[in-house]
Amino acid sequence: MQRKKCSRLPARPPLVLLHGFGGGVALWAQNLDFLSSCGPVYAVDLLGFGRSSRPQFSTDPEGAEDQFLAALEEWRDKVGLEDMLLLGHNLGGYLSAAYTLKYPHRVKHLVLVEPWGFPARPENPNHNTIPVWIRAMGAFMSPFNPLAGLRLAGPLGPMLVQTIRSDFKQKYSSVFDDNTVSDYIYHLNAQTPSGETAFKNMTIPYGWAKRPMLERIGQIRADVPISFIYGSRSSIDSDSGYGIKKNRPDVEITVIRGAGHYVFADQPDDFNQTVLQILARTEIGGSGGEERLE
């Protein structure tokens, strides 16, 4: 059982959670109750994903990014939030950083969980390290959206998700004992691929960002704290976080042991406690550092 240590925390700005590519607000199911016990929490479906509207995005990567940010800013204004603690996972992390660059006065603390799109693609990538079949599949699929196969599978789509991402059933076993989560992911992505198309237009082959965040994140105001949360078993390494920390020693990096890319679902108790600790340090103005949760 998670321990709730928030009785002494002063009032804080709302915590806003942004999911990653192909996700939705329900993926925070193991986090919302705990985190909201210590203050207001909003989980938002990114434009073009989840249950948000599915507009046509610009084919220009910067234009698509601006549309994501404009939608988030419009949402903030409609809800009436003056400022927020912004936490993003995967694509949500990339967009959280971009939002902080554009609206720094709205973000009290930026928390990046396994963020996508930070490093640039190597100038001379060693294709010999990529299996031939993956290169061939990448070349074949390049004209299509990343999740096109899911929609092409028709009525077999839910079973396809259950097979490819069978790990999700285990990740959420404390909440569901059936295929609720994989069915949820299928229905999220069986709809018009609006945000998915935008994401494709923001990438180059093998998932690199056309506009790498590492080239811009140094422009974030020094008075906006930045924290990174990584999983020790993730395929996304923490080099980006440590690279930023070299220029900004106050950047805080936490690596949660036993967690993969979906750190908030793999080790929800440790993740929730980590976020709560970050919120507490935000209130008291604590400096950053490095931490590993066993």
C-alpha positions as CSV (number, residue, x, y, z in Angstrom):
1,M,0.0,0.0,0.0
2,Q,1.3,3.5,-0.8
3,R,2.0,5.9,2.0
4,K,0.5,9.3,1.5
5,K,2.8,12.0,2.8
6,C,1.2,15.2,1.9
7,S,-0.4,16.6,5.0
8,R,2.3,19.1,5.5
9,L,2.6,20.3,2.0
10,P,1.4,23.8,1.3
11,A,-1.1,24.6,-1.5
12,R,0.6,24.0,-4.8
13,P,-0.2,24.7,-8.5
14,P,-2.1,21.9,-10.2
15,L,-0.2,19.0,-11.6
16,V,-0.9,18.4,-15.3
17,L,-0.2,15.0,-16.9
18,L,0.5,14.5,-20.6
19,H,0.5,11.0,-22.0
20,G,2.7,9.6,-24.7
21,F,2.3,8.6,-28.3
22,G,-0.8,6.4,-28.9
23,G,-1.9,6.7,-25.2
24,G,-4.6,8.4,-23.3
25,V,-5.5,9.6,-19.8
26,A,-6.6,6.2,-18.5
27,L,-3.0,4.9,-18.6
28,W,-2.5,7.0,-15.5
29,A,-5.0,4.8,-13.6
30,Q,-2.5,3.7,-11.0
31,N,-1.3,7.2,-10.3
32,L,-4.3,9.6,-10.3
33,D,-5.8,8.6,-7.0
34,F,-2.5,8.9,-5.1
35,L,-1.2,12.1,-6.7
36,S,-4.6,13.8,-6.4
37,S,-4.7,13.2,-2.7
38,C,-2.0,15.8,-2.4
39,G,-3.4,18.5,-4.6
40,P,-5.3,19.1,-7.9
41,V,-4.3,16.9,-10.8
42,Y,-5.4,17.1,-14.4
43,A,-4.8,14.4,-17.0
44,V,-5.2,15.6,-20.6
45,D,-5.6,13.8,-23.8
46,L,-3.3,15.4,-26.3
47,L,-4.9,16.9,-29.4
48,G,-5.4,14.2,-32.0
49,F,-5.2,11.4,-29.4
50,G,-7.5,9.7,-26.9
51,R,-10.9,11.3,-26.8
52,S,-9.7,14.7,-27.9
53,S,-10.7,16.1,-31.3
54,R,-9.0,14.8,-34.4
55,P,-8.1,17.8,-36.6
56,Q,-5.9,17.9,-39.6
57,F,-2.4,18.8,-38.6
58,S,0.2,20.8,-40.6
59,T,2.6,18.6,-42.5
60,D,5.4,20.9,-41.3
61,P,7.0,19.6,-38.1
62,E,7.1,23.0,-36.5
63,G,3.6,23.8,-37.5
64,A,2.3,20.5,-36.1
65,E,4.2,21.2,-32.8
66,D,2.6,24.6,-32.7
67,Q,-0.9,23.1,-33.0
68,F,-0.3,20.7,-30.1
69,L,0.9,23.6,-28.0
70,A,-1.9,26.0,-29.0
71,A,-4.4,23.3,-28.0
72,L,-2.8,22.8,-24.6
73,E,-2.7,26.6,-24.0
74,E,-6.3,27.0,-25.0
75,W,-7.2,24.2,-22.6
76,R,-5.2,25.9,-19.8
77,D,-7.0,29.2,-20.4
78,K,-10.5,27.6,-20.5
79,V,-9.8,25.7,-17.3
80,G,-8.5,28.9,-15.7
81,L,-5.1,27.7,-14.5
82,E,-2.6,30.5,-13.9
83,D,0.3,28.1,-13.7
84,M,1.0,24.4,-13.4
85,L,3.5,21.7,-12.7
86,L,3.8,20.0,-16.1
87,L,4.6,16.3,-16.3
88,G,4.9,14.6,-19.7
89,H,5.7,11.0,-20.8
90,N,7.2,10.1,-24.2
91,L,5.7,12.5,-26.8
92,G,4.0,14.2,-23.9
93,G,7.5,15.0,-22.5
94,Y,8.7,16.5,-25.7
95,L,5.6,18.7,-25.9
96,S,5.8,19.6,-22.3
97,A,9.4,20.9,-22.9
98,A,8.2,22.8,-26.0
99,Y,5.3,24.3,-24.1
100,T,7.7,25.5,-21.4
101,L,9.8,27.1,-24.0
102,K,6.9,29.0,-25.4
103,Y,5.0,29.8,-22.1
104,P,7.6,29.8,-19.4
105,H,5.6,31.9,-17.0
106,R,2.9,29.1,-16.9
107,V,5.2,26.3,-15.8
108,K,6.4,26.1,-12.2
109,H,8.3,22.8,-12.7
110,L,8.9,20.7,-15.7
111,V,8.9,16.9,-15.1
112,L,10.1,14.8,-18.1
113,V,9.3,11.1,-17.9
114,E,11.2,9.0,-20.4
115,P,10.8,11.8,-23.0
116,W,10.9,11.1,-26.7
117,G,12.6,13.3,-29.3
118,F,15.5,14.8,-27.4
119,P,18.8,13.6,-29.1
120,A,19.4,14.3,-32.8
121,R,19.9,11.4,-35.2
122,P,23.6,10.6,-35.6
123,E,25.1,12.2,-38.7
124,N,26.4,8.8,-39.8
125,P,24.2,6.2,-38.2
126,N,25.7,2.7,-38.3
127,H,23.0,0.9,-40.3
128,N,24.9,-2.3,-39.7
129,T,23.7,-2.3,-36.2
130,I,20.1,-2.3,-37.4
131,P,18.9,-5.8,-38.5
132,V,18.2,-6.0,-42.2
133,W,14.6,-7.0,-41.7
134,I,14.0,-3.9,-39.6
135,R,15.5,-1.7,-42.2
136,A,13.4,-3.4,-44.9
137,M,10.2,-3.1,-42.8
138,G,11.1,0.6,-42.1
139,A,11.5,1.3,-45.8
140,F,8.2,-0.4,-46.6
141,M,6.2,1.2,-43.8
142,S,7.7,4.7,-44.2
143,P,4.7,6.1,-46.3
144,F,2.3,4.9,-43.7
145,N,1.4,6.0,-40.2
146,P,3.0,4.1,-37.3
147,L,-0.1,2.3,-36.2
148,A,-1.7,1.7,-39.7
149,G,-1.3,-2.0,-39.3
150,L,-3.6,-1.9,-36.3
151,R,-6.4,-0.4,-38.3
152,L,-5.8,-2.6,-41.3
153,A,-6.3,-5.6,-39.0
154,G,-10.0,-4.7,-38.8
155,P,-11.9,-6.9,-36.2
156,L,-8.6,-8.6,-35.4
157,G,-7.2,-5.3,-34.1
158,P,-7.9,-5.9,-30.4
159,M,-6.3,-9.4,-30.6
160,L,-3.3,-7.8,-32.4
161,V,-2.8,-5.3,-29.5
162,Q,-3.2,-8.1,-26.9
163,T,-0.5,-10.1,-28.7
164,I,2.0,-7.3,-29.4
165,R,1.6,-5.6,-26.1
166,S,0.8,-8.5,-23.8
167,D,2.9,-6.8,-21.1
168,F,0.1,-4.2,-20.5
169,K,-2.1,-6.8,-18.9
170,Q,0.6,-7.5,-16.3
171,K,1.4,-3.8,-15.8
172,Y,-2.2,-3.0,-14.8
173,S,-3.0,-6.3,-13.1
174,S,-3.6,-4.5,-9.8
175,V,-6.5,-2.7,-11.5
176,F,-7.8,-5.0,-14.1
177,D,-7.7,-8.8,-14.5
178,D,-8.8,-8.8,-18.1
179,N,-7.9,-7.1,-21.4
180,T,-9.4,-3.8,-20.6
181,V,-6.2,-1.8,-21.1
182,S,-5.2,-3.4,-24.4
183,D,-8.8,-2.9,-25.7
184,Y,-8.6,0.7,-24.5
185,I,-5.4,1.2,-26.5
186,Y,-6.9,-0.4,-29.6
187,H,-10.0,1.8,-29.5
188,L,-7.9,4.9,-29.0
189,N,-5.9,4.2,-32.1
190,A,-8.6,2.7,-34.3
191,Q,-9.9,6.2,-34.8
192,T,-8.8,8.8,-37.4
193,P,-5.0,8.9,-37.1
194,S,-4.8,12.7,-36.5
195,G,-2.1,13.1,-33.8
196,E,-0.5,9.9,-35.1
197,T,0.0,11.6,-38.5
198,A,1.4,14.7,-36.9
199,F,3.9,12.6,-35.0
200,K,4.9,10.9,-38.2
201,N,5.5,14.3,-39.8
202,M,7.7,15.2,-36.8
203,T,10.0,12.2,-37.2
204,I,12.6,10.8,-39.5
205,P,13.2,7.1,-40.0
206,Y,13.6,5.0,-36.9
207,G,11.9,7.4,-34.6
208,W,14.3,10.4,-34.4
209,A,12.8,13.9,-34.0
210,K,13.1,16.3,-36.9
211,R,13.5,19.1,-34.4
212,P,15.5,17.5,-31.5
213,M,14.7,19.0,-28.1
214,L,18.3,18.9,-27.0
215,E,19.0,21.7,-29.4
216,R,16.4,23.9,-27.7
217,I,15.9,22.9,-24.1
218,G,18.9,25.1,-23.0
219,Q,16.7,28.1,-23.7
220,I,14.3,27.2,-20.9
221,R,14.4,29.9,-18.3
222,A,16.8,29.1,-15.4
223,D,14.1,29.7,-12.8
224,V,12.0,26.8,-14.2
225,P,13.1,23.6,-12.4
226,I,13.6,20.5,-14.6
227,S,13.3,16.9,-13.4
228,F,13.8,13.7,-15.3
229,I,12.4,10.3,-14.4
230,Y,13.7,7.2,-16.2
231,G,13.2,3.5,-15.9
232,S,16.3,1.4,-15.4
233,R,15.1,-1.2,-17.9
234,S,14.0,1.2,-20.6
235,S,15.2,1.2,-24.2
236,I,15.4,5.0,-23.8
237,D,18.7,5.8,-22.2
238,S,19.2,8.7,-19.8
239,D,22.1,10.3,-21.7
240,S,19.9,13.3,-22.7
241,G,19.1,14.1,-19.1
242,Y,22.7,13.9,-18.0
243,G,23.8,16.0,-20.9
244,I,21.4,18.7,-19.9
245,K,22.6,18.4,-16.3
246,K,26.1,19.2,-17.4
247,N,25.0,22.7,-18.3
248,R,22.3,23.0,-15.6
249,P,23.5,21.3,-12.4
250,D,20.2,21.9,-10.7
251,V,18.5,19.4,-13.1
252,E,17.2,16.5,-11.1
253,I,17.4,12.9,-12.4
254,T,15.7,9.9,-10.9
255,V,16.2,6.3,-12.2
256,I,13.6,3.9,-10.9
257,R,14.8,0.3,-10.8
258,G,12.8,-2.4,-12.3
259,A,10.9,0.0,-14.5
260,G,10.8,0.1,-18.3
261,H,9.6,2.9,-20.6
262,Y,6.2,2.9,-19.0
263,V,7.7,3.7,-15.6
264,F,4.5,4.9,-14.1
265,A,2.8,1.6,-14.8
266,D,5.8,-0.7,-14.2
267,Q,6.6,0.6,-10.7
268,P,3.6,2.9,-9.9
269,D,4.4,3.1,-6.1
270,D,7.9,4.3,-6.7
271,F,6.8,6.6,-9.5
272,N,4.1,8.2,-7.3
273,Q,6.5,8.7,-4.4
274,T,9.1,10.2,-6.7
275,V,6.6,12.7,-8.2
276,L,5.4,13.6,-4.7
277,Q,8.9,14.2,-3.6
278,I,9.5,16.4,-6.6
279,L,6.4,18.4,-5.8
280,A,7.5,18.8,-2.2
281,R,10.9,20.1,-3.3
282,T,9.3,22.5,-5.7
283,E,7.4,24.1,-2.8
284,I,10.5,24.5,-0.6
285,G,12.8,25.4,-3.5
286,G,15.1,22.4,-3.2
287,S,18.0,21.9,-5.5
288,G,18.3,19.1,-7.9
289,G,20.4,16.0,-7.7
290,E,20.5,12.3,-8.7
291,E,18.5,9.6,-7.1
292,R,17.9,5.9,-7.7
293,L,15.0,4.0,-6.2
294,E,15.7,0.4,-5.3
